[in-house]
Amino acid sequence: MARQLQELVAVVDDYLATHLAGACDQPLLEKSMAYSLLAGGKRLRPTLTIAVAELLGKTIDDDLVRAACALELIHTYSLIHDDLPAMDNDDLRRGKPTNHRVYGPGVATLAGDGLLTLAFEWVSDNQLKAPVRLRLVQELAKAAGPAGMVAGQATDVSATGQELSLAQLKKLHRQKTGALLRYAVLAGGLIAEQETAVLDCLTTFGEAYGLAFQIYDDILDVTATTAEMGKATHKDQAEQKNTYPGLLGLAGAKGELEAALTTARGAAAELGRLTGKETVILDDFLAYYRI
């Protein structure tokens, strides 16, 4: 990441560490929530929201950061639940034992529940304008819920061992991973109170960026090591998961990734034309993908 993005990551990390403390009224639960939330990570989702809002003229203040950090709460909850024995049964996340390996499946499940519900407190309990807060809550619920991330996860679980078509695989990824990243980008525009044309452009960028993220993750599961990823790799094929390399081969997956990135770059350029703003920060986010 470029220096500016690293600064945004530091803003997010500081807010999470400061404001999670005291948000929970049960010591063991708070430890479990903090264990996963403060374990590091790229912080792509909240930094995308903050970066887009700032690009569009919004000052970075406590209200913006609070609403943006709600995304990291939801993302972390999804990782905790995804790692559970009833789901992917993973032992390693961000280079550390998974939450349920440390605190047990019961407390880990509750830690995820706590982070999910706290997210909606943060996105609604701030000084952003009431119509903005309402739209954020609605859009976040759609992105994270049974028409978004949860739907994608359900498809991923139920389709294990079955070969999906490319269209079905794209839909799975659009929901499971892409929905929250799409929201991250859109939320920046909503907080900056942008017109419909700009919001549509942000949505296009967010959808393409989210698709690229999952394709890239699929590729890394084949090409990267456990040490590089901070989690187990080479599991998807062994568990008969539906992935881009599994369906299209590594070269085909890289082609799909490049196509998604081309769409994202086009949307970033259009955003610049619509707003007259420099969109270099979006190029910095796209630089995450190295193929």
Number of C-alpha atoms within 10 A of each C-alpha: 13 11 9 12 19 14 13 20 21 14 17 21 19 12 15 20 12 11 11 17 13 10 12 15 9 9 10 13 19 18 16 23 28 18 17 24 25 14 13 12 15 13 19 17 21 29 28 26 28 32 22 24 25 19 21 22 13 17 13 14 10 13 18 24 22 24 29 26 26 24 30 26 25 25 24 22 25 20 16 28 22 17 21 21 13 10 14 13 14 19 18 17 20 18 16 15 15 23 27 22 17 14 17 13 18 10 18 25 21 17 28 27 17 20 28 21 14 17 24 19 15 20 25 21 14 16 14 17 11 12 12 18 19 14 15 22 20 11 19 24 17 17 24 24 17 14 14 23 25 19 18 24 20 15 19 20 15 10 16 14 13 11 15 16 11 14 8 13 20 18 17 26 26 23 29 28 26 27 26 29 30 28 28 30 29 29 31 29 28 23 26 21 18 17 10 11 12 21 19 16 22 27 22 20 28 25 25 24 27 28 29 29 22 21 26 22 17 21 23 17 21 16 11 14 14 16 11 12 16 15 18 19 18 16 13 17 15 7 11 14 18 26 26 25 21 18 15 14 13 16 12 14 21 19 15 18 23 17 15 21 22 16 17 27 19 15 21 23 19 17 22 17 12 12 14 10 13 14 20 13 18 18 13 15 17 17 12 14 16 6 9
